[in-house]
Amino acid sequence: MNMLRAEFDRLMVRTESQRCWIWARSADIIYSGFFILLAYMTTKSIWSIIMRTHSYMTTDWGISYAGGFVRRGLIGDVILHLSRASGLSFAEVTAVIAVVANLLFVLGAALLFARLRHNHWAWLLIYTPAGLAFGATNPGILGHKDVLLLALGAMLFSGATLLPEGWKRTTWVLCGLALTIPLVLSHEGLVIFVPILFIALSALRLTPPVIGVTALIVLGLGAAVLASVMHSGTIAQRDAMIEAFYAALPPQWSLDSLDEYVAFWFVGQSVTDTFAFVATRNYIALWELPFAVALAFGPIAVAACGLHISRAFSDPKGRISAHLIVLSYVSLIALMPLVIDWMRFFIVLGILTAMAMAMRLRLTCGDRVETLPGAVATPENAAFRYMLGWVLLAALFVLTPGKVSPWLVHFGWNDILTVILVGIASGCWPVLARKRPQ
C-alpha cells in the first residue's frame, strides 16, 4: 500500500512539473502556433489564387511574355524560362516561388518579433488590419510580387537584428538592399516600398565603403525604374492583352470582379482617365477614405505610442529611418491616381512598417526589450490586456466585407483560431491572468 501511495505521489509530482514546464513554455508554444497557422493560411491562399484557371496573376504574366509584352519585367521573364526548362506550367512555377517566398516571410517575421512575444503592445502591432496576420491572411490581398517584397523585408530586418555587428551583418544588409533592383525591374510600383527597406542601414556603421555601396544601389534602382517605365508596353499591346485575357476566362466567370485587378488596362491612358476608371472600382467614397486609413493604421499608431516608439527613432539614424517611412507613404499618396488596388498597397506598407518598427526597437533596446512598456505583467495593464483580447475577438464580427472596403475588412471564419491565439499570447485571457505561477 505504501509503495502504491509513493508511486502515486511520484506521478503527481511528475505531472505537476510537466504542467509547470508547459506553463513556462506557453508563450513559446502559442507564439510558434500563431506563426505556423499564419504560414498555413497564407500559403493556402496564395496557392489557390495562383492555380485558379481564371487567375489574373497567371493569365497576366503568361500572356505578357507569350506576346512579347514586358510590363511585368525581370521576375516574370525568369519564371517563363524556368517553366520552359522544367516542363512545368507557368502557374506551377509561379506558385512554387510565391509559396517559398511566403514561408521565408513568415519565418523572418517570427524571428524578428520573437523577443517581443510577451509584449501586448507588440501583439497589437502584429495583428492589425494593416499588420501581419490580418493583411497577410486576407484572401487575394497579396500577389506574387508582394510576397517577394515582404520576404525580402522580413529576412533583411531579422538578419539585421540577429547577426553580430561586423562584416556578416554588413554583407547581409547590403546584399538584401541590392535585391531591390530586380524587384523594381519586376514592377516599378514597388519603388514605393523601397525606402522602408533602407531602414536596415541603421543597423550598420555608416563607413565610407558602406555609403559608397549604398550609393551604387540607389543608382541601380533609378536605372531599374527608368527601364521599367520605358518598357511598359504600347497601347496596341495593351489592347491585345485585354482581348487575350478575356478570352482565357471561363464564360461563366463574372468579369466585373476582375476589373480591379487588370492593372495593365491603364497603359497609355491619361492620369484623369485612369483615376476616373479606378475611382468607380475601389468601392469606397472619397469621404470614407480617412476612416479607412484610420481603421487600417490606427492600431499601429496606438501600439507605437504604447511602446514609446519615438525613443527608437530619436537618434540620427532613427530620425533618418522615420523620414524614410514617411517618404514611402507620401509616395503612395502621390501615386494613388495610378494605383488601382491602393488598399493592397496600404496593407503592404503596414506590414513593412510594423517590421521596421520591430527592428528599430530591437536595435536600440538590445537586452532591455523585456523591460519595454507592455512586456511586464502588472495589475495596471492586466485590465488593458483583458480588454484587448475581447476587442480582437469582437473584430471578427465587426470587420466584415463591405463595411468600408473589401480590400480592407475581409475577415473570414478561418481567422477565428488566429484571433484566439493572439488573445492568449498577449496575456488577455482571464483564466490565465488569474493563475500566474508564483
C-alpha positions as CSV (number, residue, x, y, z in Angstrom):
1,M,0.0,0.0,0.0
2,N,2.8,2.4,0.9
3,M,4.5,1.5,-2.4
4,L,1.3,2.4,-4.3
5,R,1.0,5.6,-2.5
6,A,4.6,6.5,-3.1
7,E,4.2,5.7,-6.8
8,F,1.0,7.9,-6.9
9,D,2.8,10.8,-5.2
10,R,5.7,10.4,-7.7
11,L,3.3,10.5,-10.6
12,M,1.6,13.6,-9.2
13,V,4.9,15.4,-8.7
14,R,5.8,14.5,-12.3
15,T,2.5,15.7,-13.6
16,E,2.8,19.0,-11.7
17,S,6.3,19.5,-13.0
18,Q,5.1,18.9,-16.5
19,R,2.3,21.4,-16.0
20,C,4.9,24.0,-14.8
21,W,7.1,23.3,-17.8
22,I,4.1,23.7,-20.2
23,W,3.2,26.9,-18.4
24,A,6.7,28.2,-18.6
25,R,6.8,27.5,-22.3
26,S,3.2,28.5,-23.0
27,A,4.3,31.8,-24.6
28,D,6.7,30.0,-26.9
29,I,4.1,27.3,-27.8
30,I,1.4,29.9,-28.6
31,Y,3.8,32.1,-30.5
32,S,5.1,29.2,-32.6
33,G,1.5,28.0,-33.2
34,F,0.4,31.5,-34.3
35,F,3.1,31.7,-37.0
36,I,2.6,28.1,-38.1
37,L,-1.0,28.9,-38.6
38,L,-0.1,32.1,-40.4
39,A,2.2,30.2,-42.7
40,Y,-0.6,27.6,-43.5
41,M,-3.3,30.2,-44.1
42,T,-1.1,32.4,-46.3
43,T,0.3,29.5,-48.3
44,K,-3.1,28.1,-48.9
45,S,-4.5,31.4,-50.0
46,I,-1.6,32.2,-52.4
47,W,-1.5,28.7,-53.9
48,S,-5.3,28.6,-54.5
49,I,-5.3,32.0,-56.1
50,I,-2.4,31.4,-58.5
51,M,-3.6,27.9,-59.5
52,R,-7.1,29.0,-60.4
53,T,-7.7,28.8,-64.2
54,H,-9.0,32.3,-64.3
55,S,-6.2,33.7,-62.1
56,Y,-5.2,37.2,-63.1
57,M,-1.7,36.5,-61.9
58,T,-1.2,33.5,-64.1
59,T,-3.0,34.9,-67.1
60,D,-1.4,38.3,-66.9
61,W,2.2,37.1,-66.6
62,G,1.7,34.3,-69.2
63,I,0.1,36.4,-71.8
64,S,2.7,39.2,-71.2
65,Y,5.6,37.1,-72.2
66,A,3.9,35.0,-74.8
67,G,3.1,38.2,-76.7
68,G,6.4,39.9,-76.1
69,F,4.9,42.4,-73.6
70,V,7.5,43.4,-71.0
71,R,5.2,45.0,-68.4
72,R,6.0,42.5,-65.7
73,G,9.7,42.7,-66.0
74,L,12.6,40.6,-64.9
75,I,10.9,38.2,-62.4
76,G,8.3,37.2,-64.9
77,D,10.9,36.6,-67.5
78,V,12.8,34.3,-65.1
79,I,9.6,32.3,-64.4
80,L,9.0,31.9,-68.1
81,H,12.5,30.4,-68.7
82,L,12.1,28.2,-65.6
83,S,8.7,27.0,-67.0
84,R,10.2,26.1,-70.3
85,A,13.3,24.4,-68.8
86,S,11.3,22.3,-66.2
87,G,8.3,21.4,-68.2
88,L,6.0,22.8,-65.5
89,S,3.3,25.2,-66.3
90,F,3.7,28.9,-65.8
91,A,1.2,28.8,-62.9
92,E,3.0,26.0,-61.2
93,V,6.4,27.7,-61.3
94,T,4.8,31.0,-60.1
95,A,3.1,29.2,-57.3
96,V,6.2,27.4,-56.1
97,I,8.3,30.6,-56.0
98,A,5.5,32.5,-54.3
99,V,4.9,29.8,-51.6
100,V,8.7,29.6,-50.8
101,A,8.9,33.3,-50.6
102,N,5.8,33.4,-48.3
103,L,7.4,30.8,-46.0
104,L,10.5,32.9,-45.8
105,F,8.4,36.0,-45.0
106,V,6.6,34.2,-42.1
107,L,9.9,32.8,-40.8
108,G,11.6,36.1,-40.9
109,A,8.7,37.9,-39.2
110,A,8.6,35.2,-36.5
111,L,12.4,35.6,-35.8
112,L,12.0,39.4,-35.8
113,F,9.2,39.6,-33.3
114,A,10.4,36.7,-31.1
115,R,11.9,38.9,-28.4
116,L,8.7,40.9,-28.3
117,R,6.4,37.9,-27.8
118,H,5.5,38.7,-24.2
119,N,4.5,42.3,-25.0
120,H,0.8,43.0,-25.6
121,W,1.7,46.2,-27.5
122,A,3.8,44.2,-29.9
123,W,0.9,41.8,-30.5
124,L,-1.3,44.7,-31.3
125,L,1.4,45.9,-33.7
126,I,1.4,42.4,-35.4
127,Y,-2.3,41.8,-35.5
128,T,-3.9,44.9,-37.1
129,P,-5.8,45.5,-40.3
130,A,-2.5,46.8,-41.7
131,G,-0.4,44.2,-39.9
132,L,1.0,40.8,-40.5
133,A,-1.9,38.4,-39.6
134,F,-4.8,40.5,-40.8
135,G,-3.3,41.7,-44.0
136,A,-1.4,38.5,-45.0
137,T,-4.4,36.2,-44.4
138,N,-6.8,38.4,-46.4
139,P,-7.7,36.2,-49.4
140,G,-6.2,37.7,-52.6
141,I,-4.6,40.6,-50.8
142,L,-1.0,39.5,-51.6
143,G,0.2,38.7,-55.0
144,H,3.5,37.0,-56.1
145,K,5.3,40.3,-56.3
146,D,4.1,41.4,-52.9
147,V,5.2,38.2,-51.3
148,L,8.7,38.6,-52.8
149,L,8.9,42.1,-51.4
150,L,7.7,41.0,-47.9
151,A,10.0,38.0,-47.9
152,L,13.0,40.3,-48.6
153,G,11.9,42.8,-45.9
154,A,11.4,40.1,-43.3
155,M,14.7,38.4,-43.9
156,L,16.5,41.7,-44.2
157,F,15.2,43.1,-40.9
158,S,15.5,39.9,-39.0
159,G,19.1,39.3,-40.2
160,A,20.0,42.9,-39.2
161,T,18.9,42.1,-35.6
162,L,20.2,38.5,-35.3
163,L,23.6,38.8,-37.0
164,P,26.5,40.3,-34.9
165,E,27.7,43.7,-35.9
166,G,30.6,43.4,-38.3
167,W,31.1,42.1,-41.8
168,K,28.4,39.5,-41.6
169,R,25.7,42.0,-40.8
170,T,27.1,44.5,-43.3
171,T,27.2,41.9,-46.1
172,W,23.7,40.7,-45.3
173,V,22.1,44.1,-45.3
174,L,23.9,45.4,-48.5
175,C,23.1,42.2,-50.4
176,G,19.5,42.4,-49.3
177,L,19.2,46.0,-50.5
178,A,20.8,45.1,-53.8
179,L,18.0,42.6,-54.4
180,T,15.6,45.6,-54.5
181,I,16.9,46.3,-58.0
182,P,15.4,43.1,-59.6
183,L,12.2,43.7,-57.7
184,V,11.8,47.1,-59.2
185,L,12.6,45.6,-62.6
186,S,9.7,43.3,-62.0
187,H,7.3,46.2,-61.4
188,E,8.3,49.9,-61.0
189,G,5.4,50.4,-58.5
190,L,7.5,48.5,-55.9
191,V,9.7,51.5,-55.6
192,I,7.1,53.0,-53.3
193,F,8.1,50.4,-50.6
194,V,11.9,50.5,-51.1
195,P,12.6,53.4,-48.7
196,I,11.3,51.4,-45.8
197,L,13.8,48.6,-46.6
198,F,16.6,51.0,-46.5
199,I,15.9,51.5,-42.8
200,A,18.1,48.3,-42.4
201,L,21.1,50.6,-43.0
202,S,20.5,51.9,-39.5
203,A,21.9,48.6,-38.2
204,L,25.3,49.3,-39.8
205,R,28.2,51.6,-39.1
206,L,28.0,54.1,-41.9
207,T,31.6,53.8,-43.1
208,P,32.7,55.2,-46.4
209,P,32.6,51.7,-48.1
210,V,29.0,51.2,-46.9
211,I,28.0,54.7,-48.1
212,G,29.6,54.0,-51.4
213,V,27.9,50.7,-52.0
214,T,24.6,52.2,-50.9
215,A,25.0,55.0,-53.5
216,L,25.6,52.4,-56.2
217,I,22.5,50.5,-55.2
218,V,20.4,53.7,-55.3
219,L,21.8,54.4,-58.8
220,G,20.8,50.9,-59.8
221,L,17.3,51.4,-58.5
222,G,17.0,54.6,-60.5
223,A,18.1,52.8,-63.7
224,A,15.6,49.9,-62.9
225,V,12.7,52.3,-62.5
226,L,13.7,54.0,-65.8
227,A,13.9,50.7,-67.6
228,S,10.6,49.5,-66.3
229,V,8.8,52.7,-67.4
230,M,10.4,52.7,-70.8
231,H,9.5,49.1,-71.5
232,S,6.0,49.2,-70.1
233,G,4.4,48.4,-73.5
234,T,2.3,50.1,-76.1
235,I,-1.4,50.8,-76.4
236,A,-1.7,48.1,-79.1
237,Q,0.0,45.5,-76.8
238,R,-2.4,46.5,-74.1
239,D,-5.4,46.0,-76.2
240,A,-4.1,42.6,-77.4
241,M,-3.5,41.6,-73.8
242,I,-7.0,42.6,-72.7
243,E,-8.6,40.7,-75.5
244,A,-6.5,37.6,-74.7
245,F,-7.2,38.0,-71.0
246,Y,-11.0,38.0,-71.6
247,A,-10.7,35.0,-74.0
248,A,-8.8,33.0,-71.4
249,L,-11.6,33.3,-68.8
250,P,-14.3,30.7,-68.4
251,P,-17.6,32.0,-69.8
252,Q,-19.4,31.6,-66.5
253,W,-16.9,33.8,-64.6
254,S,-18.0,37.3,-64.0
255,L,-15.6,39.9,-65.4
256,D,-16.8,42.6,-63.1
257,S,-15.0,41.2,-60.1
258,L,-11.7,41.1,-62.0
259,D,-11.8,44.7,-63.3
260,E,-9.9,46.0,-60.3
261,Y,-7.1,43.5,-61.0
262,V,-6.4,44.5,-64.6
263,A,-3.6,46.9,-63.9
264,F,-2.3,46.7,-67.5
265,W,-5.6,48.3,-68.6
266,F,-4.2,51.7,-67.9
267,V,-1.1,51.6,-70.1
268,G,-1.1,54.7,-72.3
269,Q,-4.1,56.4,-70.7
270,S,-4.1,59.8,-69.2
271,V,-4.0,60.3,-65.4
272,T,-7.5,61.8,-65.5
273,D,-9.0,58.8,-67.4
274,T,-7.1,56.4,-65.1
275,F,-8.4,58.0,-61.9
276,A,-11.9,58.1,-63.3
277,F,-11.7,54.3,-64.0
278,V,-10.1,53.4,-60.7
279,A,-12.5,55.5,-58.6
280,T,-15.5,53.5,-59.7
281,R,-13.9,50.2,-58.8
282,N,-12.4,50.9,-55.4
283,Y,-15.8,50.5,-53.6
284,I,-15.1,53.4,-51.4
285,A,-16.1,57.1,-51.5
286,L,-13.6,59.9,-51.0
287,W,-15.2,60.9,-47.7
288,E,-14.7,57.3,-46.4
289,L,-11.0,57.3,-47.2
290,P,-9.9,58.9,-43.9
291,F,-11.9,56.4,-41.9
292,A,-10.5,53.5,-43.9
293,V,-6.9,54.7,-43.3
294,A,-7.7,55.3,-39.6
295,L,-9.1,51.8,-39.3
296,A,-6.0,50.3,-41.0
297,F,-3.3,52.2,-39.3
298,G,-4.9,53.4,-36.0
299,P,-3.9,50.2,-34.1
300,I,-0.3,50.6,-35.3
301,A,-0.3,54.2,-34.1
302,V,-1.7,53.1,-30.7
303,A,0.9,50.3,-30.4
304,A,3.7,52.8,-31.3
305,C,2.6,55.2,-28.5
306,G,2.4,52.3,-26.1
307,L,5.8,51.1,-26.9
308,H,7.2,54.6,-26.8
309,I,8.5,54.0,-30.3
310,S,9.8,57.6,-30.5
311,R,12.8,56.6,-28.4
312,A,13.8,54.1,-31.1
313,F,13.8,56.8,-33.7
314,S,15.4,59.6,-31.6
315,D,19.0,59.2,-32.6
316,P,20.3,60.5,-36.0
317,K,19.9,57.1,-37.7
318,G,16.4,56.8,-36.2
319,R,15.3,60.2,-37.5
320,I,16.5,59.3,-41.0
321,S,14.6,56.0,-40.7
322,A,11.4,57.8,-39.7
323,H,11.8,60.1,-42.7
324,L,12.2,57.0,-45.0
325,I,8.9,55.6,-43.7
326,V,7.1,58.9,-44.3
327,L,8.6,59.0,-47.8
328,S,7.0,55.7,-48.6
329,Y,3.6,56.9,-47.5
330,V,3.9,60.2,-49.3
331,S,5.0,58.4,-52.5
332,L,1.9,56.2,-52.3
333,I,-0.4,59.1,-51.7
334,A,1.1,61.0,-54.7
335,L,0.7,57.9,-57.0
336,M,-2.7,56.9,-55.8
337,P,-4.4,58.0,-59.1
338,L,-2.2,55.4,-60.8
339,V,-2.7,52.6,-58.3
340,I,-5.8,50.6,-59.0
341,D,-5.7,48.4,-55.8
342,W,-4.3,51.1,-53.5
343,M,-5.7,49.4,-50.3
344,R,-3.5,46.4,-51.0
345,F,-0.6,48.8,-51.1
346,F,-1.7,50.2,-47.8
347,I,-1.6,46.7,-46.3
348,V,1.9,46.0,-47.6
349,L,3.1,49.4,-46.3
350,G,1.6,48.5,-42.9
351,I,3.3,45.1,-42.7
352,L,6.7,46.6,-43.7
353,T,6.2,49.5,-41.2
354,A,5.4,47.0,-38.4
355,M,8.6,45.0,-39.2
356,A,10.7,48.1,-39.5
357,M,9.5,49.4,-36.1
358,A,10.3,46.0,-34.5
359,M,13.8,46.1,-36.0
360,R,14.5,49.6,-34.6
361,L,13.1,48.5,-31.1
362,R,15.4,45.5,-31.0
363,L,18.4,47.5,-32.2
364,T,18.0,50.4,-29.8
365,C,16.8,48.4,-26.7
366,G,19.0,45.3,-27.1
367,D,18.7,43.2,-23.9
368,R,16.2,45.7,-22.5
369,V,13.4,44.6,-24.8
370,E,11.8,42.7,-21.9
371,T,11.5,46.0,-19.9
372,L,9.5,47.8,-22.6
373,P,6.0,49.1,-21.7
374,G,3.6,46.2,-22.1
375,A,6.1,43.5,-21.5
376,V,5.8,43.2,-17.7
377,A,2.6,41.8,-16.4
378,T,1.4,44.3,-13.8
379,P,-2.0,44.9,-12.2
380,E,-2.1,48.2,-14.1
381,N,-2.0,46.7,-17.5
382,A,-3.9,43.5,-16.7
383,A,-7.2,45.2,-17.4
384,F,-6.0,46.5,-20.7
385,R,-4.8,43.1,-21.7
386,Y,-8.2,41.6,-20.9
387,M,-9.9,44.4,-22.9
388,L,-7.5,43.9,-25.8
389,G,-8.4,40.2,-26.1
390,W,-12.1,41.0,-26.3
391,V,-11.5,43.8,-28.8
392,L,-9.6,41.3,-31.1
393,L,-12.4,38.8,-30.8
394,A,-15.0,41.5,-31.5
395,A,-13.2,42.4,-34.6
396,L,-14.2,39.0,-36.0
397,F,-17.8,40.2,-36.1
398,V,-17.3,43.9,-36.7
399,L,-14.9,43.9,-39.6
400,T,-16.9,42.2,-42.3
401,P,-16.5,42.5,-46.0
402,G,-18.1,45.7,-47.5
403,K,-18.2,47.7,-44.3
404,V,-15.6,50.1,-45.6
405,S,-13.8,48.4,-48.5
406,P,-13.5,44.7,-49.3
407,W,-9.7,45.1,-49.6
408,L,-9.5,46.4,-46.0
409,V,-12.0,44.4,-44.0
410,H,-12.3,40.9,-45.4
411,F,-12.1,38.8,-42.3
412,G,-13.0,35.2,-42.8
413,W,-14.1,32.5,-40.3
414,N,-10.7,30.8,-40.8
415,D,-9.2,33.6,-38.7
416,I,-11.1,32.6,-35.5
417,L,-8.2,30.4,-34.2
418,T,-5.7,33.1,-35.1
419,V,-7.6,35.7,-33.0
420,I,-7.9,33.3,-30.1
421,L,-4.1,32.6,-30.2
422,V,-3.4,36.3,-30.3
423,G,-5.7,36.8,-27.3
424,I,-4.0,34.1,-25.3
425,A,-0.4,35.1,-26.4
426,S,-1.0,38.7,-25.4
427,G,-2.0,37.6,-21.9
428,C,-5.6,38.7,-22.2
429,W,-7.3,35.5,-21.2
430,P,-8.9,36.0,-17.8
431,V,-8.2,32.4,-16.6
432,L,-4.5,32.7,-17.5
433,A,-4.3,36.2,-15.9
434,R,-5.6,34.9,-12.6
435,K,-3.4,31.8,-12.5
436,R,0.0,33.1,-13.0
437,P,2.7,30.9,-11.3
438,Q,4.5,32.3,-8.4
